[in-house]
Amino acid sequence: MASNELNLCACCARRGKTCCQDREIYLSPGDVARIIAHAGGEPFYEWALPRDPAYLAQDDDPVWQRHVFRRDGRRRTLRRKASGDCWFLGDAGCRLSMEIRPLVCRLHPFAYTADGIAAETEKGCPENLLPPGANLISALAMSGDAAARWHHMLYDEVIQDEPDRGTDLRPAC
């Protein structure tokens, strides 16, 4: 984590829950493969319904709608610890290097759809903690080129066929 990122993220954490504690993180098939190669067989993901049902009703990204969700509305997400923290959140931040982190995490706080990365960032990052005239993306030491690469990877992985997509895993009654 860059020192600027550490400082801004630490300020955010002092204010309350961070993105590592209150976001549901979708995992692409590529994310799963990268994390398994790094972390082995830890049970780090699950198929879950969104906590907020409105998430299913979004219509700004048909590619996401069509490929991320199973027919029953569930999608693959990072598991949470009993505390609600991300499975990989440790005392010093994320235990995963940037090259292994889920693409959704790497892209945060960029707002995006399959059409591209938006000019504005997602709501939630404490931009009010920045010095006057400072830019959130530069304060987080993020690169637009890296974000574009991760965005491309994410959507390439989102549209991968999965053999169990659409399967209802609930036990038969």
Secondary structure, DSSP 8 states (H G I E B T S, - for coil): --HHHHHHHHHHHHHS--HHHH---B--HHHHHHHHHHHTT---EEEE--SSGGGGG--S-HHHHHHHS-TTS-EEEE-B-TTS-BTTEETTEESS-TTTS-HHHHHTTEEEETTEEEEEE-TTS-GGGS-TT--HHHHTT--HHHHHHHHHHHHHHHTS--TTTT---S---
